[in-house]
């Protein structure tokens, strides 16, 4: 049975160039980058060359890049350490109701410690109102943490406009860019971003590797205590093969590829929509397809069928999709993102599926997926 993988928002298969680079580094660059002898200096050179590649990808300075274990550590570091470092300036934080758990859970912890958190609502396209944001901002606000692109519906937040509003405010601006990095052009200076989180495994790189961009002047203690690695900003011996693989994955992403993938993913969505319409399937798109710079995530409500039933049946066909964030998979619950968009009383949150594309996804795979999806839906409806 041929496997079709359409859950790239959860993780992506590693690029062969990344695998080859990592294998080479595992064999030949095994030294500790903090040591002074030649084997260690060789590792240090790879580390800093990788830092340069990644810094250039967001128009940052190399020494503003801190390598981490991934998006969750980067988010936790940005949020918890900002709160600790700036609690004398205020106790208010602004976020959105549809953030990833890696943002929501540290914020819940901070609320237990006495911080005040404003969770901005979103409209039916999954986007906040700038007027709501301006109304929430006050003199006690020390941090704004708003994702660049949502992991369940693909909505794109007005990051540039938020940065413009905050550029003369005391609040630091953090964005979880895990789902946007590699797909959108990100310029931390033009967007006035102070802190930015990413993860390598979303762009065909290795798991357990990411970075936190921290603007010069944004200072707080290391979240991970221990040695003096990463200029005393993140303890732990750097994973040179994974970091080098991350940089290789980044180097594969050209402006031309970004444009090509945007158009290809947009076409995939319309392939699916056309197939469902042609077969009289009762469905609704969650979010928006048009005028969205983030096209790799597609979320649809299949009316009347629980999402876990669809997932299980497609899995039997060798097709992998999801019902939402992979970080809550294995315990399928109604999506907090869809409830924020459409309310708690709708069946959308438990009857929707997420299809997410990657650079290795093909037209033929989308055709096979739509054929299988229509077959599954009609079979379940007939049983009902």
Secondary structure, DSSP 4 states (H G I P E B T S, - for coil): ---EE-BTTT--PPPHHHHHHHHHHHHH--S-TT--SHHHHHHHHHHHHHHHHHHHHTT--GGGEEEESSHHHHHHHHHHHHHHHHTTT--EEEEETT--HHHHHHHHHHHHTT-EEEEE---TTS---HHHHHHH--TTEEEEE--SB-TTT--B--HHHHHHHHTTSSSEEEEE-TTTBTTB---TTTTT-SEEEEEGGGTTS-SS-EEEEE-TT-----SS-SS-HHHHTS-S---HHHHHHHHHHHHT--HHHHHHHHHHHHHHHHHHHHHHHHTT--EEEES-STT-S--SEEEEEETTS-HHHHHHHHHHTTEE-BSS-GGGTTS----HHHHHHH-TT-THHHHEEEEE--TT--HHHHHHHHHHHHHHHHHHHHH-
